Amino acid sequence: MSSRERPRKRWHWVITIAWREGRFWDMAMLEGDCAPRPNHTRQQMFDLFYNKIVKKSGAKDAFVVYFSLEPDQLVSK
């Protein structure tokens, strides 16, 4: 890390999707943490997580039930 680079802020994310599976509904949830680059937008992060969960679940025509992206640190240093 160069002297000009600062550690990036960490964020915690949660995404839940649902999709029709025949006569029934199915759901999937993923969560984790990330350290986006300063130029990343909330929309870019959402797209990344949405695509990740859809690929992992194999869902088709999934819709988002819940999405959260918040700072991971609970107490200021």
Residue, then its C-alpha position, 0 to 999 in steps of 0.5 A: m500500500s502506498s503512502r497515498e492509499r487509505p484503507r477503504k471503509r468496510w460495508h456489510w450487505v444483505i440481499t434476499i430474493a424470491w421467485r416462482e417455482g411452479r405453484f410455489w415460491d422459493m427464496a434465497m438470502l446472501e450476506g457478506d462484507c465488502a470494501p468498494r472503491p471510492n468511485h463505486t455507486r450503491q447501484q453498482m454494488f446492488d447489481l453485483f450482489y443481485n447477479k451473485i445471488v441469482k447465479k448461485s440460486g439459479a433463480k429466473d425472474a427473481f425479485v428483491v425482497y430485501f436489500s441492505l448496504e450499511p457501514d460495517q463498523l459499529v463504534s467509531k475509533 
